[in-house]
């Protein structure tokens, strides 16, 4: 599936590679071992857990790191290493009963580098970027680089339990780190399945907790597109909902597990197994849509049916998930339905979700793959019949020239579906999936044949590794308006244009791990890079034109510099971070409901924009790296409570503390986007100030917690340059639905 990537407020971390290296324990010597608490110095005193101190059901169990000097020694099966090795020994224990946790994978990361990829090792010792297993006594070891800070992640738990900091070790030092992790169920969840149209109970539903995704290496997904490239493990036995649609589940919130829901006549949906709705009187409402069916007949150019053609319908799994008031970052992978044509060329795909984009591909060995230009969107309960005529499509041919007018020869090219109204060029991403490929000849000429009617982006294929090609993966939109149409396209692409420079802090020191964002002025093209230890960055290769640069610091210590405009090919760029201001405060629960899992949004009200998000730990929050301005913070929790801070004015470098936000029962908006463009965004305003921002895929929906009173939803489609504002007044506990069709 294609993934839209742009310059966003919240940045995803960049993945880094790892090399497999399996170390062998040295001869057993008993060096003196320093015992460490990492960064959790406030928990350094050993504590004996009594039964009354164990987490109650519904309470989030956070991992704890403690000194181990006064704890009973557990003999590990790992041999004691030689003193010439700088070694970190990690002891993983249950937070509830301190039992050792065996066969848990741990990852060692460098504190000054992003990314959390790891290479599996068979034993209990690893190095940087590796993830060994804990032994029967809960121990794992890492050989570390002296003088460098590190962090340890617990792979089996969700991201809330990552990043246990390890201060730098001296050369030859041996240190032990104890990590206490939750191991017991903490969720009791009551819910009810209802029909999304009439809110009547859905009987005979089945709920199944999902486990990890398992990727298949048996076949190539490109060669057999009708076969899934992954499967999802299941946890426990399925649970049946009652005739009244009601159900009860138990589980572990700290595993970040999804629950798959099916029912006869309804499309599959899913939701996150999380805290909240722990009372039968306050069930989680799971809305289900009646499923749709697609009947397809596949014929060749002469009108004869094609036997044995494989059909695949695909959509992003997150579009099937229930939407909550908190961003759960539920990424279950792609959802796939498949079938094959019979002797009459007929095939049916059943149990399809309505109102979501379904991408159709047809594959037959010897004939290749045919992908439609636009996704199908079926209505609730609809049964639709379509006909595909293979070999009757249009043709796009043309030439690729460099900046000097010379042919660009022997270059791979991609054809990818595009939005119908796209008029601007784009940069193709290497993780995308093309609908068709070809190559330029010695004269730079190319041709794509049998192209279905629709809008396509055609351009140079991205290289397998960023920066390995002198040419950018530049593509332009073309439209095939009728079957058999011939379209000419000339692409002009410059080679070797980069933006190079460095990011420095206010004192002039290099800033490592800063994200540098580049946006092409007047188009939707963008690119990003992360600075190295010297603060250096390189964006490219790039298309010609003016680029707008911005830098953001991962730790949000310094404020970003003013955006800089430069021409592609500029060298020696210096982006200087500014002295950052910050806001600190706490949440106060003023509602009768138990609060859990709060999510905060930072808005700059003097610019009507949302500029940051954060979570709250033990009811406390902090936003840093802010520029001078007037801000507002809104907070919401999973139960539907919301609060808004006072206006906060910040000067350069100023810190404002003791900001309190009281959470009160609010209302809910269910927002849905059904326009023709693939994406749209919305900003929610309350009292004239922005309190949240989000974007939706075509057919996507979201649930937002809002304060009572006057609320505005301001929709925008940046590609079509269309906006719309919808104003409502909403009461406590009320639920309102707003659907935007993408029109003004």
C-alpha positions as CSV (number, residue, x, y, z in Angstrom):
1,X,0.0,0.0,0.0
2,X,1.1,3.5,-0.6
3,X,1.8,5.7,2.4
4,X,1.4,9.4,2.2
5,X,4.5,11.2,3.7
6,X,4.7,14.9,4.3
7,X,5.9,17.5,6.7
8,X,3.8,16.9,9.8
9,X,3.7,18.3,13.3
10,X,4.5,14.9,14.9
11,X,7.6,13.3,13.3
12,X,8.2,9.6,13.1
13,X,11.6,8.4,14.1
14,X,14.1,7.3,11.4
15,X,15.0,3.6,11.3
16,X,18.6,2.7,11.4
17,X,20.2,-0.6,10.4
18,X,22.0,-3.1,12.6
19,X,24.7,-5.6,12.1
20,X,24.6,-9.1,13.6
21,X,27.4,-9.9,16.0
22,X,27.3,-12.6,18.6
23,X,29.8,-12.2,21.4
24,X,31.1,-15.1,23.5
25,X,31.5,-14.8,27.3
26,X,35.1,-14.5,28.4
27,X,36.7,-16.7,31.0
28,X,34.8,-16.5,34.3
29,X,36.4,-13.8,36.5
30,X,34.6,-12.1,39.3
31,X,35.2,-8.4,38.9
32,X,33.7,-5.8,41.2
33,X,30.3,-4.8,39.7
34,X,28.8,-1.3,40.1
35,X,25.0,-1.5,40.5
36,X,23.1,1.2,38.8
37,X,19.6,2.7,38.9
38,X,19.9,4.4,35.5
39,X,17.8,7.6,35.4
40,X,15.3,6.5,38.0
41,X,17.2,7.8,41.0
42,X,14.1,8.6,42.9
43,X,13.4,4.9,43.1
44,X,16.9,3.9,44.2
45,X,16.0,2.6,47.6
46,X,15.2,-1.1,47.6
47,X,11.5,-1.7,48.2
48,X,9.8,-5.0,49.2
49,X,6.4,-5.2,47.5
50,X,3.5,-6.2,49.8
51,X,0.3,-7.6,48.4
52,X,-1.5,-4.4,49.1
53,X,1.0,-2.5,46.9
54,X,0.4,-4.6,43.8
55,X,-1.4,-2.7,40.9
56,X,-5.2,-3.0,41.0
57,X,-7.2,-3.9,37.9
58,X,-7.4,-0.8,35.7
59,X,-4.2,0.7,37.0
60,X,-1.3,1.3,34.5
61,X,1.8,-0.6,35.6
62,X,4.9,1.4,34.7
63,X,8.3,-0.3,34.7
64,X,10.6,0.5,37.6
65,X,14.4,0.5,37.8
66,X,16.0,0.0,41.2
67,X,19.4,-0.5,42.8
68,X,20.1,-4.1,43.5
69,X,22.8,-3.9,46.1
70,X,20.6,-5.1,49.1
71,X,18.5,-7.5,47.1
72,X,19.0,-11.3,47.3
73,X,21.5,-12.5,44.7
74,X,20.1,-14.8,42.0
75,X,22.6,-17.0,40.4
76,X,22.6,-16.4,36.6
77,X,23.5,-19.0,34.0
78,X,25.6,-16.4,32.3
79,X,29.3,-16.7,33.0
80,X,31.0,-13.7,34.7
81,X,32.9,-11.8,32.0
82,X,36.5,-10.6,32.1
83,X,37.2,-7.2,33.5
84,X,38.6,-6.1,30.1
85,X,35.1,-5.9,28.7
86,X,32.8,-3.0,29.3
87,X,29.6,-4.7,30.2
88,X,26.0,-3.9,31.1
89,X,24.1,-6.7,32.7
90,X,20.3,-6.3,32.7
91,X,18.0,-8.1,35.1
92,X,14.4,-8.3,34.1
93,X,11.9,-9.0,36.8
94,X,8.1,-9.0,37.3
95,X,6.9,-5.8,38.9
96,X,4.2,-7.7,40.7
97,X,6.1,-10.6,42.3
98,X,9.7,-10.1,41.3
99,X,9.9,-13.4,39.4
100,X,12.6,-13.5,36.7
101,X,11.3,-13.0,33.1
102,X,12.8,-15.6,30.8
103,X,13.0,-15.4,27.0
104,X,12.2,-11.6,26.8
105,X,14.1,-9.7,24.1
106,X,15.9,-6.6,25.1
107,X,17.4,-4.0,22.7
108,X,20.4,-1.8,23.4
109,X,20.3,1.6,21.7
110,X,22.8,4.5,21.8
111,X,21.3,7.5,23.6
112,X,22.5,9.9,21.0
113,X,21.0,8.0,18.0
114,X,17.4,7.5,16.8
115,X,15.8,4.3,15.7
116,X,15.1,1.0,17.5
117,X,15.7,-1.7,14.9
118,X,17.6,-4.7,16.2
119,X,19.2,-7.9,15.0
120,X,18.1,-11.0,16.8
121,X,20.9,-13.0,18.5
122,X,20.5,-16.6,19.7
123,X,22.1,-16.2,23.0
124,X,21.8,-14.0,26.1
125,X,24.5,-11.5,25.2
126,X,24.5,-8.8,22.5
127,X,25.9,-5.5,21.4
128,X,24.6,-2.2,20.3
129,X,21.5,-2.7,18.0
130,X,21.1,-6.3,19.0
131,X,18.4,-7.9,21.0
132,X,19.4,-11.0,23.0
133,X,17.0,-13.1,25.1
134,X,16.9,-13.1,28.9
135,X,18.0,-16.4,30.4
136,X,16.1,-18.5,32.9
137,X,17.0,-16.1,35.7
138,X,16.0,-13.0,33.8
139,X,19.5,-11.8,32.8
140,X,20.8,-10.5,29.5
141,X,24.2,-8.9,28.9
142,X,25.4,-6.2,26.5
143,X,29.0,-5.3,25.6
144,X,28.9,-1.5,25.4
145,X,31.1,1.3,24.1
146,X,32.7,3.1,27.1
147,X,32.0,6.8,27.5
148,X,28.7,6.7,25.7
149,X,25.2,6.8,27.1
150,X,22.8,4.1,26.1
151,X,19.1,3.0,26.6
152,X,17.5,-0.4,26.9
153,X,14.1,-1.3,25.4
154,X,11.8,-4.2,26.3
155,X,10.7,-5.5,23.0
156,X,7.7,-7.5,24.4
157,X,6.0,-4.4,25.8
158,X,4.6,-1.3,24.1
159,X,6.5,2.0,23.6
160,X,5.5,3.3,27.0
161,X,8.1,1.0,28.5
162,X,11.0,1.8,26.2
163,X,14.1,4.0,26.8
164,X,15.5,2.9,30.2
165,X,18.5,5.3,30.3
166,X,22.0,4.0,31.1
167,X,24.6,6.7,31.8
168,X,28.0,6.2,30.2
169,X,30.2,3.4,31.6
170,X,33.9,3.8,32.1
171,X,36.2,1.5,30.2
172,X,36.3,-2.0,31.7
173,X,33.3,-1.1,34.0
174,X,30.7,-3.8,34.7
175,X,27.3,-2.5,35.7
176,X,24.0,-4.1,36.6
177,X,20.6,-2.6,35.7
178,X,17.3,-4.0,37.2
179,X,14.1,-3.4,35.3
180,X,10.7,-4.2,36.8
181,X,8.0,-4.8,34.2
182,X,4.3,-5.5,34.4
183,X,3.3,-9.2,33.8
184,X,-0.3,-9.5,34.9
185,X,-3.7,-8.5,33.4
186,X,-4.7,-5.0,34.1
187,X,-7.7,-4.6,31.9
188,X,-11.3,-5.5,32.6
189,X,-13.3,-4.1,29.6
190,X,-17.1,-4.2,29.1
191,X,-18.5,-3.4,25.7
192,X,-21.5,-3.8,23.4
193,X,-21.7,-4.4,19.6
194,X,-24.2,-2.2,17.8
195,X,-25.2,-1.6,14.2
196,X,-23.6,1.7,13.1
197,X,-26.8,2.8,11.3
198,X,-29.5,2.2,13.8
199,X,-27.5,1.5,17.1
200,X,-29.3,-1.7,17.6
201,X,-27.4,-4.6,19.3
202,X,-25.5,-6.9,16.9
203,X,-25.9,-10.5,18.0
204,X,-23.5,-13.5,17.6
205,X,-20.4,-11.4,17.3
206,X,-16.9,-12.9,17.9
207,X,-14.0,-11.0,19.5
208,X,-10.4,-12.2,19.3
209,X,-7.4,-10.6,20.9
210,X,-4.6,-10.2,18.3
211,X,-0.9,-10.8,18.9
212,X,2.2,-10.0,16.9
213,X,2.4,-9.7,13.2
214,X,4.4,-12.6,11.5
215,X,5.9,-11.7,8.1
216,X,6.2,-14.5,5.6
217,X,9.4,-15.2,3.7
218,X,8.0,-18.2,1.7
219,X,7.0,-16.2,-1.3
220,X,7.5,-12.8,-3.0
221,X,4.4,-10.6,-2.5
222,X,5.3,-8.9,-5.8
223,X,5.2,-12.2,-7.7
224,X,2.1,-13.6,-5.9
225,X,0.1,-10.5,-5.0
226,X,-3.0,-12.6,-4.1
227,X,-1.1,-14.1,-1.2
228,X,-0.7,-12.2,2.2
229,X,2.8,-11.2,3.1
230,X,2.1,-11.5,6.8
231,X,-0.2,-13.1,9.3
232,X,-1.3,-12.1,12.8
233,X,-0.9,-14.4,15.8
234,X,-3.9,-14.8,18.1
235,X,-3.9,-14.6,21.9
236,X,-6.3,-16.8,23.9
237,X,-9.7,-18.1,22.9
238,X,-12.3,-16.1,21.0
239,X,-15.1,-14.5,23.1
240,X,-18.7,-14.6,21.9
241,X,-20.9,-11.5,22.5
242,X,-24.4,-12.2,23.8
243,X,-27.7,-11.8,22.0
244,X,-27.8,-8.3,23.3
245,X,-24.4,-7.6,21.8
246,X,-22.7,-7.3,25.2
247,X,-19.3,-8.8,26.0
248,X,-16.5,-8.7,28.6
249,X,-12.8,-8.9,28.0
250,X,-9.7,-9.1,30.1
251,X,-6.1,-8.6,29.2
252,X,-2.9,-6.5,29.3
253,X,-3.0,-2.9,28.2
254,X,0.8,-2.8,28.3
255,X,1.0,-5.2,25.4
256,X,-0.8,-2.7,23.1
257,X,-3.1,-5.4,21.7
258,X,-5.9,-5.0,19.2
259,X,-9.2,-6.9,19.4
260,X,-10.7,-8.1,16.1
261,X,-14.5,-8.2,15.9
262,X,-16.6,-10.1,13.4
263,X,-20.3,-10.8,13.1
264,X,-22.5,-12.5,10.4
265,X,-23.4,-9.9,7.7
266,X,-21.0,-7.2,9.1
267,X,-17.6,-6.1,8.1
268,X,-14.7,-6.8,10.4
269,X,-13.6,-4.0,12.8
270,X,-11.1,-3.7,15.5
271,X,-10.3,-1.7,18.6
272,X,-7.4,-1.3,21.1
273,X,-7.5,-3.3,24.3
274,X,-7.0,-0.4,26.7
275,X,-8.0,0.9,30.1
276,X,-11.4,2.5,30.6
277,X,-15.0,1.1,30.5
278,X,-14.3,-1.1,33.4
279,X,-18.0,-1.1,34.6
280,X,-20.9,-2.9,32.9
281,X,-22.9,0.3,33.2
282,X,-20.4,2.2,31.0
283,X,-19.7,-0.2,28.1
284,X,-17.4,0.5,25.1
285,X,-19.7,1.0,22.1
286,X,-18.3,-0.9,19.1
287,X,-20.1,0.2,15.9
288,X,-20.3,-2.3,13.1
289,X,-21.2,-1.6,9.4
290,X,-23.2,-4.1,7.2
291,X,-20.7,-5.6,4.8
292,X,-20.6,-5.1,1.0
293,X,-20.0,-7.5,-1.9
294,X,-18.1,-6.9,-5.2
295,X,-18.7,-9.0,-8.2
296,X,-16.1,-8.8,-10.9
297,X,-16.0,-10.1,-14.5
298,X,-12.5,-10.1,-16.2
299,X,-12.3,-10.3,-20.0
300,X,-9.6,-9.8,-22.6
301,X,-9.5,-7.2,-25.4
302,X,-11.7,-9.4,-27.6
303,X,-14.3,-9.8,-24.9
304,X,-13.5,-13.4,-24.0
305,X,-13.5,-14.3,-20.3
306,X,-10.2,-14.9,-18.6
307,X,-10.0,-18.0,-16.4
308,X,-7.8,-18.1,-13.2
309,X,-7.1,-14.4,-12.8
310,X,-6.4,-13.5,-9.2
311,X,-8.2,-10.5,-7.8
312,X,-7.0,-8.7,-4.7
313,X,-8.7,-5.9,-2.8
314,X,-6.6,-4.1,-0.2
315,X,-7.1,-1.3,2.3
316,X,-5.2,0.0,5.2
317,X,-6.1,-1.8,8.4
318,X,-6.4,1.3,10.5
319,X,-9.4,2.4,8.4
320,X,-11.3,-0.6,9.8
321,X,-10.5,0.3,13.4
322,X,-12.9,1.9,15.9
323,X,-11.9,5.5,16.5
324,X,-11.4,6.7,20.1
325,X,-10.8,10.2,21.5
326,X,-7.1,9.3,22.0
327,X,-4.6,8.6,19.2
328,X,-3.9,5.0,19.7
329,X,-1.4,4.6,16.8
330,X,-3.1,1.3,15.8
331,X,-1.2,0.0,12.8
332,X,-2.4,-3.5,12.0
333,X,-1.1,-3.7,8.5
334,X,-3.0,-4.0,5.3
335,X,-6.3,-5.8,5.0
336,X,-6.7,-8.2,2.1
337,X,-9.5,-9.9,0.3
338,X,-8.8,-12.2,-2.6
339,X,-10.6,-14.4,-5.2
340,X,-10.1,-16.1,-8.6
341,X,-12.1,-16.0,-11.7
342,X,-14.0,-19.0,-13.0
343,X,-14.4,-20.2,-16.6
344,X,-16.8,-17.4,-17.2
345,X,-14.4,-14.8,-15.9
346,X,-16.5,-14.2,-12.8
347,X,-15.3,-13.8,-9.2
348,X,-16.8,-12.4,-6.0
349,X,-15.2,-10.7,-3.0
350,X,-17.4,-10.8,0.1
351,X,-17.5,-9.4,3.6
352,X,-16.1,-6.1,2.4
353,X,-16.0,-2.9,4.6
354,X,-18.1,-0.1,3.2
355,X,-17.1,3.6,3.0
356,X,-13.4,2.9,2.9
357,X,-11.1,3.0,-0.2
358,X,-10.5,-0.5,-1.6
359,X,-7.6,-0.8,-4.1
360,X,-8.2,-3.5,-6.8
361,X,-5.5,-5.4,-8.5
362,X,-5.8,-8.2,-11.0
363,X,-3.0,-10.6,-11.6
364,X,-2.4,-13.6,-13.9
365,X,0.8,-15.3,-14.6
366,X,2.1,-14.4,-18.0
367,X,-0.1,-11.3,-18.2
368,X,1.3,-9.3,-15.3
369,X,-0.6,-7.1,-12.8
370,X,-3.4,-4.6,-13.6
371,X,-4.1,-1.9,-11.0
372,X,-7.0,0.5,-11.2
373,X,-6.2,4.2,-10.9
374,X,-8.9,5.0,-8.3
375,X,-10.0,3.0,-5.3
376,X,-13.5,1.6,-5.1
377,X,-15.7,2.9,-2.3
378,X,-18.8,0.7,-1.6
379,X,-21.9,1.8,0.3
380,X,-23.3,0.0,3.4
381,X,-24.7,-3.4,2.4
382,X,-24.1,-2.7,-1.3
383,X,-23.5,-5.4,-3.9
384,X,-21.8,-4.0,-7.0
385,X,-20.8,-5.5,-10.3
386,X,-17.8,-4.2,-12.4
387,X,-16.2,-5.4,-15.6
388,X,-12.5,-5.3,-16.3
389,X,-11.3,-5.5,-19.9
390,X,-7.6,-6.4,-20.0
391,X,-5.7,-5.0,-22.9
392,X,-7.9,-2.1,-23.7
393,X,-6.2,0.6,-21.7
394,X,-4.4,3.8,-22.8
395,X,-0.7,4.4,-23.4
396,X,1.7,6.9,-22.0
397,X,5.0,7.4,-23.8
398,X,7.6,10.1,-23.8
399,X,11.2,10.9,-22.9
400,X,13.3,11.8,-19.8
401,X,15.8,14.6,-20.2
402,X,18.3,16.1,-17.8
403,X,18.8,19.7,-17.0
404,X,21.0,20.1,-20.1
405,X,18.5,18.5,-22.4
406,X,20.4,15.2,-22.7
407,X,18.6,11.9,-22.6
408,X,18.4,10.0,-19.2
409,X,19.1,6.5,-20.4
410,X,18.6,3.1,-18.8
411,X,16.6,4.4,-15.8
412,X,13.8,2.5,-14.1
413,X,10.4,4.2,-14.1
414,X,7.3,3.8,-12.0
415,X,3.6,4.4,-12.6
416,X,1.6,5.0,-9.5
417,X,-2.1,6.0,-9.0
418,X,-2.7,9.6,-8.2
419,X,-5.5,11.8,-7.0
420,X,-7.9,12.8,-9.8
421,X,-7.3,16.6,-9.4
422,X,-3.5,16.5,-8.9
423,X,-1.7,19.0,-11.0
424,X,1.5,19.2,-9.1
425,X,4.6,17.0,-9.3
426,X,5.6,14.6,-6.5
427,X,8.6,12.7,-5.3
428,X,8.1,8.9,-5.3
429,X,9.0,7.1,-2.1
430,X,11.0,3.9,-2.2
431,X,8.6,2.0,0.1
432,X,5.7,2.6,-2.3
433,X,4.2,0.0,-4.6
434,X,4.0,0.9,-8.3
435,X,1.1,-0.1,-10.5
436,X,3.5,-0.5,-13.4
437,X,7.2,-0.3,-14.2
438,X,9.4,0.2,-17.3
439,X,12.8,1.6,-18.2
440,X,14.1,4.3,-20.5
441,X,16.1,3.3,-23.6
442,X,19.4,4.8,-24.8
443,X,17.5,7.9,-26.0
444,X,15.7,8.3,-22.7
445,X,12.4,7.2,-24.2
446,X,9.8,5.1,-22.3
447,X,6.4,3.6,-22.7
448,X,3.6,2.4,-20.4
449,X,0.9,0.3,-22.1
450,X,-2.6,-0.9,-21.2
451,X,-3.2,1.9,-18.6
452,X,-6.7,2.0,-17.1
453,X,-8.6,5.3,-17.4
454,X,-7.7,7.7,-14.6
455,X,-4.9,10.0,-13.2
456,X,-1.4,8.6,-12.7
457,X,1.9,9.9,-11.6
458,X,4.8,8.8,-13.8
459,X,8.5,9.4,-13.0
460,X,11.9,8.0,-12.2
461,X,11.8,5.1,-9.7
462,X,13.3,5.8,-6.3
463,X,16.6,4.2,-5.6
464,X,16.8,1.4,-3.1
465,X,18.9,3.5,-0.8
466,X,18.5,7.2,-0.3
467,X,21.1,9.3,-2.1
468,X,22.4,6.4,-4.2
469,X,21.1,7.9,-7.4
470,X,22.1,11.3,-8.9
471,X,18.5,11.9,-10.0
472,X,15.5,12.5,-7.7
473,X,12.5,10.2,-8.0
474,X,10.6,13.0,-9.7
475,X,7.1,12.3,-11.1
476,X,4.4,14.3,-12.9
477,X,0.7,13.6,-13.1
478,X,-0.9,12.5,-16.4
479,X,-4.5,11.7,-17.2
480,X,-5.8,8.9,-19.4
481,X,-9.3,10.0,-20.3
482,X,-10.6,7.1,-22.3
483,X,-9.6,3.6,-23.3
484,X,-6.9,3.5,-25.9
485,X,-5.9,7.1,-25.5
486,X,-2.2,8.0,-26.3
487,X,-0.6,10.5,-23.9
488,X,2.8,12.1,-24.4
489,X,5.0,13.2,-21.5
490,X,8.4,14.8,-21.3
491,X,10.1,14.7,-17.9
492,X,13.0,17.2,-17.2
493,X,15.0,16.1,-14.2
494,X,18.2,17.7,-13.0
495,X,21.0,15.6,-11.6
496,X,23.1,16.1,-8.5
497,X,21.2,18.9,-6.8
498,X,21.4,18.7,-3.0
499,X,21.0,21.0,0.0
500,X,23.9,20.6,2.4
501,X,24.5,22.3,5.7
502,X,24.5,22.0,9.4
503,X,22.3,22.7,12.4
504,X,23.8,24.6,15.4
505,X,22.4,25.6,18.8
506,X,22.3,29.2,20.0
507,X,25.9,29.0,21.2
508,X,27.2,27.7,17.8
509,X,27.6,24.0,18.9
510,X,26.4,21.3,16.5
511,X,23.0,19.8,17.1
512,X,22.8,16.1,16.5
513,X,19.7,14.1,15.8
514,X,17.8,17.2,14.6
515,X,15.3,16.6,11.9
516,X,15.7,18.9,8.9
517,X,12.6,19.3,6.8
518,X,12.6,20.5,3.2
519,X,9.4,21.6,1.3
520,X,9.4,22.5,-2.4
521,X,7.8,25.9,-2.7
522,X,4.6,25.8,-4.7
523,X,4.2,22.0,-4.7
524,X,3.6,19.2,-2.3
525,X,7.1,17.7,-2.7
526,X,9.1,17.2,0.6
527,X,12.1,15.6,2.0
528,X,13.8,15.2,5.4
529,X,17.1,14.1,6.9
530,X,18.5,13.8,10.4
531,X,21.7,15.5,11.5
532,X,24.8,13.5,12.4
533,X,27.2,14.1,15.3
534,X,28.6,17.2,13.6
535,X,25.1,18.6,13.1
536,X,25.5,18.0,9.3
537,X,22.6,17.2,7.0
538,X,22.0,16.5,3.3
539,X,18.8,16.6,1.4
540,X,18.6,15.2,-2.1
541,X,18.9,14.6,-4.9
542,X,16.2,17.3,-5.4
543,X,14.2,18.7,-8.2
544,X,15.2,22.3,-9.3
545,X,13.4,25.2,-7.5
546,X,13.1,27.0,-4.2
547,X,13.0,24.9,-1.0
548,X,11.8,26.0,2.4
549,X,14.0,24.5,5.2
550,X,13.1,24.0,8.9
551,X,14.8,22.2,11.7
552,X,13.2,20.5,14.7
553,X,15.1,19.1,17.7
554,X,14.1,15.6,19.0
555,X,14.4,16.5,22.7
556,X,12.6,19.9,22.2
557,X,15.2,21.8,24.1
558,X,15.8,24.6,21.6
559,X,13.2,26.4,19.6
560,X,13.3,25.9,15.8
561,X,14.9,28.6,13.7
562,X,13.0,30.8,11.3
563,X,12.2,29.0,8.1
564,X,14.9,29.5,5.4
565,X,14.3,29.7,1.6
566,X,17.1,28.4,-0.5
567,X,17.6,27.1,-4.1
568,X,18.2,23.5,-4.8
569,X,22.0,22.9,-5.0
570,X,22.9,25.3,-2.2
571,X,25.8,24.4,0.0
572,X,27.0,25.6,3.4
573,X,23.5,26.3,4.9
574,X,23.5,27.1,8.6
575,X,20.3,26.6,10.6
576,X,20.7,28.1,14.0
577,X,18.3,26.9,16.7
578,X,16.8,29.6,19.0
579,X,16.7,29.7,22.8
580,X,13.6,27.7,23.7
581,X,10.8,28.5,26.1
582,X,8.8,25.9,28.0
583,X,5.6,25.2,29.8
584,X,5.1,22.8,32.8
585,X,2.0,21.9,34.6
586,X,-0.3,19.2,35.9
587,X,-3.8,17.8,35.3
588,X,-6.6,17.9,37.8
589,X,-9.5,15.5,37.4
590,X,-12.7,17.4,38.1
591,X,-15.1,14.7,36.7
592,X,-16.7,11.8,38.5
593,X,-15.1,9.3,36.1
594,X,-11.8,7.7,36.6
595,X,-9.2,9.4,34.4
596,X,-6.6,7.4,32.4
597,X,-4.2,7.9,29.5
598,X,-4.3,11.6,28.9
599,X,-3.3,13.2,25.6
600,X,-2.4,16.9,25.4
601,X,-2.4,19.3,22.4
602,X,-0.4,22.5,22.4
603,X,-1.9,25.3,20.3
604,X,-0.5,28.7,19.4
605,X,-3.5,31.0,19.5
606,X,-1.8,34.0,18.1
607,X,-1.4,32.1,14.8
608,X,-4.5,29.8,15.0
609,X,-2.3,26.7,14.7
610,X,-1.7,23.4,16.5
611,X,2.1,23.1,17.2
612,X,2.7,20.0,19.4
613,X,1.3,17.0,21.3
614,X,2.4,15.1,24.4
615,X,1.3,12.7,27.0
616,X,1.1,13.1,30.7
617,X,3.1,11.0,33.2
618,X,1.5,10.7,36.6
619,X,-0.6,13.8,35.8
620,X,2.3,16.0,34.9
621,X,3.3,17.4,31.5
622,X,5.9,19.6,29.9
623,X,6.3,21.3,26.5
624,X,9.8,22.6,25.6
625,X,11.6,24.1,22.7
626,X,9.0,26.8,22.1
627,X,9.3,30.1,20.3
628,X,7.8,33.3,21.8
629,X,4.1,33.5,21.5
630,X,0.7,33.0,23.1
631,X,-0.2,29.4,23.8
632,X,-3.1,27.2,24.9
633,X,-3.0,23.6,26.1
634,X,-6.0,21.2,25.9
635,X,-6.1,17.8,27.5
636,X,-8.4,14.9,27.0
637,X,-8.6,11.3,28.4
638,X,-10.1,8.0,27.2
639,X,-13.3,8.4,29.3
640,X,-14.3,11.6,27.4
641,X,-13.2,14.2,29.8
642,X,-11.5,17.4,28.5
643,X,-9.9,20.5,29.9
644,X,-8.3,23.7,28.5
645,X,-5.6,25.8,30.1
646,X,-5.6,29.5,30.5
647,X,-3.8,31.6,27.8
648,X,0.0,31.4,28.3
649,X,2.3,34.1,27.0
650,X,5.9,33.1,26.5
651,X,9.0,35.3,26.0
652,X,12.3,33.9,24.5
653,X,13.8,31.4,26.9
654,X,11.0,31.8,29.5
655,X,9.7,28.8,31.6
656,X,6.1,29.0,32.9
657,X,5.4,26.5,35.6
658,X,2.4,25.3,37.7
659,X,-0.1,25.4,34.8
660,X,-3.2,23.5,35.9
661,X,-5.8,21.9,33.6
662,X,-9.0,20.6,35.1
663,X,-10.6,17.7,33.3
664,X,-14.4,17.8,33.0
665,X,-17.0,15.7,31.2
666,X,-17.2,16.9,27.6
667,X,-19.0,15.9,24.4
668,X,-17.9,13.8,21.4
669,X,-17.6,14.5,17.7
670,X,-17.5,11.7,15.2
671,X,-15.9,13.1,12.0
672,X,-15.7,11.4,8.7
673,X,-14.2,12.3,5.3
674,X,-15.8,11.1,2.1
675,X,-14.3,13.5,-0.5
676,X,-12.6,12.5,-3.8
677,X,-9.1,13.5,-2.7
678,X,-7.1,10.9,-0.8
679,X,-6.6,13.1,2.3
680,X,-8.2,16.0,4.1
681,X,-7.4,17.7,7.4
682,X,-9.4,19.4,10.0
683,X,-8.8,21.8,12.9
684,X,-11.2,22.0,15.9
685,X,-11.8,25.4,17.5
686,X,-13.4,26.1,20.8
687,X,-13.9,29.6,22.1
688,X,-12.2,30.9,18.9
689,X,-9.0,29.0,19.6
690,X,-7.6,25.8,18.0
691,X,-7.6,22.8,20.3
692,X,-6.8,19.9,17.9
693,X,-5.6,19.1,14.4
694,X,-5.8,15.8,12.5
695,X,-5.9,14.4,9.0
696,X,-8.1,11.7,7.5
697,X,-7.6,9.3,4.6
698,X,-10.4,9.0,2.1
699,X,-13.2,7.1,3.9
700,X,-11.5,7.6,7.3
701,X,-13.1,8.7,10.5
702,X,-12.1,10.0,13.9
703,X,-13.6,10.6,17.2
704,X,-12.8,13.8,19.1
705,X,-13.5,14.9,22.6
706,X,-14.6,18.5,22.7
707,X,-15.7,21.0,25.4
708,X,-19.4,21.8,25.6
709,X,-20.7,25.0,24.0
710,X,-19.8,26.5,20.6
711,X,-17.4,24.4,18.5
712,X,-16.1,24.8,15.0
713,X,-14.7,22.2,12.6
714,X,-12.6,23.7,9.9
715,X,-12.0,21.3,7.0
716,X,-9.2,21.7,4.4
717,X,-8.0,19.9,1.3
718,X,-4.5,21.2,0.4
719,X,-4.4,19.4,-2.9
720,X,-7.7,20.8,-4.2
721,X,-7.4,24.0,-2.2
722,X,-10.9,23.5,-0.8
723,X,-12.0,24.5,2.7
724,X,-15.2,24.4,4.7
725,X,-16.2,25.4,8.2
726,X,-19.0,23.8,10.2
727,X,-20.2,25.4,13.5
728,X,-22.3,23.6,16.1
729,X,-23.3,23.9,19.7
730,X,-23.0,20.7,21.8
731,X,-24.0,19.7,25.3
732,X,-22.4,17.5,28.0
733,X,-22.4,13.8,27.0
734,X,-23.8,14.6,23.5
735,X,-22.4,12.7,20.4
736,X,-22.6,14.5,17.1
737,X,-21.6,13.2,13.7
738,X,-20.2,15.4,10.9
739,X,-19.4,14.1,7.4
740,X,-17.4,16.2,4.9
741,X,-17.9,15.4,1.2
742,X,-14.8,17.4,0.2
743,X,-16.9,20.3,-1.2
744,X,-17.0,23.9,-0.1
